[in-house]
Amino acid sequence: MVSFSSSQDDYSPESVRNVLLDFPKIGERHTGFVKSITPLDTADSLAVGKTLHCVMKDFEFEAIITENSPSKFAWQKPPIMTISGLHSFFIEPSERNPGDTIFTQIEE
């Protein structure tokens, strides 16, 4: 099973990426499902191979960062039901509206 969503945002890719990775403020942006995401290592906390502790509405898990590039951030968490646990966020410049961003997230 794959979960997919995409949106066009009126912000630069750099701005969208900065908001996505600003985990200390995630509680201010999400009031429902996502409660907190906390890097477990303070040294280069968003490097590939580092662990995030994720608290969602009804469960918690540890996720390993598998990619962190200007256009993609991804982590692997334990499988849940029919989802393998790979969660990817794509941050791409809009070709249709220069200066805007196409933000896509996929959970496989």
Backbone as a ProteinNet text record, in pm:
[ID]
protein_1_A
[PRIMARY]
MVSFSSSQDDYSPESVRNVLLDFPKIGERHTGFVKSITPLDTADSLAVGKTLHCVMKDFEFEAIITENSPSKFAWQKPPIMTISGLHSFFIEPSERNPGDTIFTQIEE
[TERTIARY]
84.8	0	89.1	49.6	124.2	30.4	76.4	3	79.1	5.9	69.8	-7.4	64.8	0.7	100.5	46.5	130.5	58.9	136	77.4	175.8	122	206.6	201.5	318.1	326.9	387.1	342.5	389.6	520	605.6	732.2	844.4	965.7	1081.7	1108.4	1175.2	1211.2	1291.4	1380.1	1460.1	1371.2	1271.5	1179.9	1097.8	1047.2	967.2	1052.6	1174.8	1266	1296.5	1320.8	1349.3	1232.4	1110.2	992.6	978.4	994.4	983.3	1078	1201.2	1303.7	1316.1	1228.9	1229.5	1146.4	1200.1	1126.9	1087.5	1168.1	1124.3	991.5	958.1	834.2	719.6	737.1	634.9	501.1	503.6	380	299.2	366	296.1	225.8	277	220.7	120.4	134.9	45.7	-28	-157.1	-234.9	-309.1	-286.6	-359.7	-270.1	-237.9	-171.6	-26.8	54.2	196.3	211.7	266.5	285.8	427.9	528.5	667.2	759.3	869.4	978	1106.7	1184.9	1303.7	1426.4	1530	1655.2	1716.1	1765.5	1823.5	1971.2	2034.3	2176.2	2189.2	2257.3	2269	2379.3	2474.6	2582.7	2535.1	2522.2	2477	2348.8	2249.5	2128.7	2044	2061.6	1980.7	2061.7	2175.8	2259.5	2200	2230	2187	2240	2153.3	2189	2151.1	2117	2077.7	1932.9	1899.4	1768	1681	1552.7	1451.4	1351.1	1311.9	1204	1077.1	978.9	856.4	736.9	661.7	540.9	422	333.6	211.9	92.5	-25.8	-144.9	-161.1	-147.7	-175.4	-56.4	63.9	178.5	309.1	419.1	553.7	641.5	746.8	841.3	975	1077	1208.6	1224.1	1277.2	1298.4	1444	1498	1635.4	1632.7	1708.3	1715.5	1790.3	1725.9	1786.2	1834.2	1782.7	1830.2	1803.5	1899.9	1883.3	1959.4	1888	1945.9	1857.4	1899.9	1816	1676.6	1662.8	1533	1457.9	1519.1	1450.6	1497.1	1399.6	1427.5	1346.4	1411.5	1341.2	1387.4	1294	1328	1261.4	1318.1	1263.3	1222.7	1097.8	1048.5	1003.6	971.2	921.4	791.1	768.1	642.2	521.9	413.1	287.3	177.9	112.1	6.7	57.2	1.9	41.5	142.1	195.8	291.7	431.5	526.5	661.9	741.3	703.6	771.9	863.3	878.4	961.8	877.5	919.4	845.8	939.6	899.5	983.2	912.3	988.2	939.1	1021.5	955.5	1022.6	993	1096.3	1085.5	1145	1057.8	1104.5	1054.5	1137.1	1091	977.2	879.5	768.1	812.7	786.2	815.3	705.4	585.5	470.6	472.5	513.8	517.3	655.3	748.5	883.3	880	961.8	966.1	881	785.2	700.5	763.8	704.6	756.4	646.9	681.8	595.4	646.1	559.7	594.3	514.4	585.1	520.8	570	477.3	519.1	457	538.4	496.8	533.4	438.9	465.6	437.3	540.2	527.6	525.1
-118.1	0	124.1	224.5	349.6	464.8	555.1	677.4	792.4	879.4	982.6	1113.4	1224	1355.8	1455.3	1555.2	1655.8	1789.8	1896.4	2030.2	2128.3	2238.5	2347.1	2457.3	2503.4	2604.6	2732.7	2845.7	2977.5	3018.5	2922.4	2949.1	2882.3	2930.2	2872	2731.7	2646.5	2514.2	2520.9	2619.1	2632.4	2661.2	2747.5	2779.6	2658.1	2584	2464.3	2361.2	2342.3	2246.4	2287.9	2416.3	2464.3	2438.5	2460	2433.9	2283.9	2202.4	2057	2003.8	2052.6	1998	2072.3	2166.6	2238.9	2159.5	2044.8	1953.1	2011.2	2097.9	2154.2	2231.1	2284.6	2361.7	2281.7	2151.1	2072.2	2074.3	2083.5	2090.1	2216	2322.1	2446.4	2435.7	2350.5	2337.3	2223.6	2122.3	2005.8	1996.4	1996.8	1985.7	1853.3	1765.6	1639.8	1518.9	1460.3	1330.8	1333.2	1427.4	1433.4	1513.5	1449.7	1517	1572.1	1490.1	1537.5	1447.6	1506.3	1433.2	1487.6	1398.5	1440.4	1362.2	1429.8	1360.4	1306.1	1182.5	1122.6	1154.4	1206.8	1241.4	1390	1464	1608.3	1644.5	1555.9	1582.4	1546.2	1645.9	1624.8	1541.3	1589.5	1512.8	1471.8	1534.9	1499.9	1428.8	1372.9	1300.4	1162.4	1110.7	975.8	878	788.3	689.5	729.4	855.3	901.8	861.4	857.8	811.4	926.9	920.6	1015	939.3	998.7	942.7	1017.3	945.3	1005.8	966.9	1067.5	1045	1091.2	996.7	1025.8	1016.3	1039	1042.3	915.4	799.3	674.2	580.2	623.2	533.7	612.2	544.7	601.1	504.2	555.9	469.4	541.9	464.3	517.2	504	606.7	605.5	638.4	574.1	597.6	684.2	793.3	881.2	808.1	796.8	726.3	820.6	943.7	1043	1182.5	1271.8	1412.2	1495.6	1533.8	1615.7	1738.7	1837.2	1956.1	1925.8	1818	1789.2	1671.8	1601.7	1485.9	1461.9	1433.3	1388.5	1261.2	1154.8	1027.4	956.1	877.8	792.5	657.4	558.6	423.2	394.1	356.6	317.7	172.9	112.1	-25.9	-33.4	-146.1	-162.6	-158	-98.5	-93.8	-140.7	-247.8	-308	-328.9	-260.8	-284.5	-182.6	-97.7	5.3	-38.1	-36.9	-86.7	1.4	128.8	217.6	320	318.7	418.7	543.4	655.3	781.6	882.6	934.5	1026.8	1159.3	1266.5	1402.2	1460.2	1503	1561.2	1710.6	1790.4	1936.4	1983.1	2018	2048.9	2185	2260	2388.4	2365.9	2452.6	2445.8	2496.2	2417.7	2462.7	2556.4	2536.6	2616.5	2756.4	2765.9	2893.7	2913.1	2973.7	2994.2	3062.3	3010.3	3061.7	2980.5	2903.5	2817.3	2678.7	2596	2462.6	2358.5	2245.3	2127.8	2040.1	2019.1	1938.1	1809	1697.1	1566.3	1477.5	1404.3	1303.4	1170.3	1067.4	932.2	841.2	759.6	658	523.4	439.4	307.7	198.7
0	0	0	-76	-84.2	-52.2	33.2	63.9	-1.8	-72.4	-153	-138.9	-122.6	-129.2	-187	-256	-318.6	-314.8	-299.4	-299.3	-361.3	-409.8	-458.1	-354.5	-312.8	-208.6	-264.3	-210.7	-255.2	-187.2	-159.7	-91.7	-169.3	-148.6	-216.4	-161.5	-240.7	-189.8	-59.6	-47.6	74.5	195.2	177.9	288.2	329	230.7	259.7	332.6	286.9	350.9	494.7	517.1	652.6	747	700.1	784.1	809.6	705.6	720.2	826.7	826.8	916	1048.5	1075	1202.8	1303.8	1345.1	1431.3	1566.9	1630.6	1758.7	1750	1634	1619.5	1558.5	1543.5	1475.1	1549.1	1680.2	1758.1	1731.7	1687.4	1653.1	1518	1429.7	1295	1283.6	1367.7	1363.7	1496.6	1491	1614.8	1622.3	1527.1	1523.5	1533.3	1419.9	1413.6	1462.7	1415.4	1451.7	1580.5	1682.9	1812	1826.5	1794.3	1802.9	1721.5	1676.8	1611.5	1672.6	1732	1805.5	1759.4	1709.8	1679.1	1808.7	1804.3	1924.3	1940.4	1837.9	1842.8	1810.7	1895.3	1873.3	1774	1753	1657.6	1517.3	1430.5	1292.3	1291.8	1364.3	1395.9	1276.3	1160.5	1043.4	934.9	972.4	876.9	848.4	730.3	694.4	799	843.4	944.6	1086.1	1108.3	1241.7	1271.1	1399.8	1444.2	1491.8	1455.9	1502.7	1588.8	1700.8	1782.5	1744	1693.3	1640.3	1726.4	1769.8	1849	1765.8	1736.2	1661.4	1757.2	1706.8	1791.4	1874.6	1813.1	1883.1	1896.3	1853.8	1862.1	1851.5	1886.3	1877.3	1800	1740	1671.1	1655.6	1624.9	1591.6	1440.4	1377	1232.4	1202.9	1102.1	1059.2	933.4	933.2	816.7	705	588	474.4	364.8	364.4	267	320.5	298	334.3	231.8	127	20.6	2.9	-73.2	-90.8	-146.7	-224.1	-285.6	-223.1	-126.8	-67.5	75.5	162.4	298.4	318.1	366.9	382.4	507.6	564.1	677	661	730.1	733.2	876.3	893.2	1025.1	1017.2	1129.4	1124.3	1044.7	976.4	902.6	996.7	947.7	1022.5	927.5	963.8	881.8	738.4	639.5	500.2	448.2	535.1	493.7	535.9	441.8	468	562.9	571.9	664.1	600.3	467.4	401.2	376.8	434.4	422.5	357.5	241.3	164.6	144.2	155.2	131.3	16.5	-91.1	-206.5	-210.5	-231	-232.4	-365.2	-459.2	-593.8	-639.9	-711.5	-765.4	-864.9	-861.4	-955.5	-1092.3	-1195.7	-1332.2	-1380.9	-1330.7	-1373	-1311.3	-1184.8	-1113	-1050.8	-1122.2	-1068.7	-931.5	-841.1	-704.6	-609.3	-663.1	-581.3	-569.5	-485.4	-458.4	-474.2	-533.6	-533.1	-418.5	-318.6	-201.4	-210	-211.2	-223.2	-110.6	-49.4	47.1	9.1	23.7	-11.3	104.9	146	247.1	184.5	183.5	120.1	224.2
[MASK]
++++++++++++++++++++++++++++++++++++++++++++++++++++++++++++++++++++++++++++++++++++++++++++++++++++++++++++

